[in-house]
């Protein structure tokens, strides 16, 4: 049975998680499907996550050895494909990219993990924006390899604020010029 609601019951997901307000679990994170994709994308694109993968890659025991190629693939993916690949693998083997985690390996098959992933990420409106944002971030890191995410965010955040201020000043000046011009044409 690949019905995600049946799978939630089969694997007792709501014993540990609250999913869209349903369930009684307090062990795992609360999951809101409408924001899950964007939250995961932010996590998976973080410098902290990449450092975590580098640490896990040093482990020479299972399940880490078996998932080495999956972790390498994840580093090359972006947007929806990145999130779907990560979530599917997390469901099949929660420790594939993290040494210590409360979630046990429940023996979820690849087909079941795909069905659950499809359900959890259904209707995500963030995907087109997130893919564009991720591409822009990769472009910036290519042209400014020594810059980290926080400095880029600060630089563009300050630039964005400055741009808004400059835009307001420009609109004000143009409006003032238009009013003066209109007053002259009335005389």
N, C-alpha and C positions, 0 to 999 in steps of 0.2 A: 504494500500500500504506500503510495507516494503523496497522499493528501497531507499537507503540512500540519493541519490541525490534529490529524490522527498521529502523526509523528511526534508532535509536541507532547501528546499524552503518552505515547509509547516510551519515549525517552525521559518523561517527567521533567521537561524543560522548565515548567512553571514552579517546580519545587525550589529552584534556585534563582530564577529570573521572574520579573514582572514584565510582561510583554504587552505593550499598548494598554497598560492599566490592569491587565488580567493576570492573576497568579498571586502567590503569597511568598515567593522566594525573596530572601535577603542576602544570599551568598554571592550571587553573580550580579553584574550590573543590570539596571533597569533598561529595557529596550523599547524605544519608540521608533517604530518602523519609518515614520515620515522624516526622521532626522538621522537614522542610523548610517546611511551612506555618506553623508557629509562629515559626520563625526569620525567614521573610520578612515575616510580619505585624508582628513587632517592628521590623524594619528600616523597613518602609513607614509605620509610625506614628511614627517618630522625627522629632524636630525637625531632625536632620542631613539626613535624606532630603528633607524639605520645603525646606530651604535649598538642597540640590542641585538640586531641580526649579526653584527660582527662578533659579538661575544658568543652567541649561540653557535656560530660557525666553528668556533674553537673546540667545541665539545665533540668528543669522539665516541659517544655512546648513543644508543637508540632512545628516543625516536629521531634524534637530531641528525644523525648520519643519513638516514633514509630520506630526509626532507631537504637536504642540501641544495639540490637542483631547484626545488620549489621556491626556496628562499632567494636563490639567484634570479629566478624568473620574476619574482615579485619586485625586485629592484628595477627591472626593466619595463614594468607595466605602468599604466597610468589610467586615471579616471575609473569608469565603470569596470573595466576588465581587471584592474588592480584590486578593487574592493571585492568583486565577485570571487576572484581566485583566492584572496586571503580568507574570506569568510568560509568558503567551501572547505579549505584546508583546516581552518580552525575548528570547524564542526567535526571533521574526520579525526583530527589529532590535535587537541588543544595545545599541546606542548611543542608543536612543530617549529615555533619561532620564539618560544619563551620558556625559560628553564623552570620557573616556579609559577604555578597557576592552580587555582582551586578547582577548575573544571576538569572532571575526569574524562578519559577516553571512553566513550559510551558504545563504541563499535558501530558508529553510523557509517553506512555504505556511501560510496561516491554518488550513487543515484539519489539516495535520501538527502545527502548534503546539498546536492544541486537543487532539489525540490524545496528544501528549507531556505536556501540562499535566495532562490527566485521569490519565495513568499516574503521573506524579510526585507528584500530590496524592491518589491513591487511598487511602481508608481513614484519612483524617486524623481523629483523635479530638479535636483542638484546636478544631475549627471552632465548635461551639456556645458554648464558653467564650470563645473569642477574640472572637466577635461581641458577646457581652455585655460583655466587658471594653472593647472599642472604644467601644461605646455609652456606657458609664459614663465613659470618658475624655472623650468629646465633651461629655457633660453637665457634667462638672466644669469643662472649659475654657469652657463657656458661662457658668457662674455665677461662675467665677474667671478671667476672661480674661487677667489679668496674671500668673497663676501659670504656671510652666513645668512640664514633666513631672517633672523631678528634684525640684522642691520639693513637688509633690503626692505623689510617691512617698515622700519623706522624711516628710511630714506624716502620711500614712496608715500608713506603716511604723511610725513612733513611736507613733501612735495605736493601731495594731494591737497592738504590744507592750504598751503601757499597758493596753489592753483585756484582754489575756490575764492580766496581773498582777492587775488589778482583779477579773477573773473568778475567779482562783485564791483570792484573799483572801476574796471573797464565799462561795465554796463552802466554804472552811475555816471561816468564821464560822458558816455554816448547819449544817455538820457538827458543830461544837462545840456549838451551841445544841441540836441534836437529841440529842446524847449527854447533855448536862445534863438535858434534859427527860425522857429515858428513865430516867436515874438517879433523878430525883424521883418518877417514877411507880412505881418499884420499892419505894420506902420506904413 
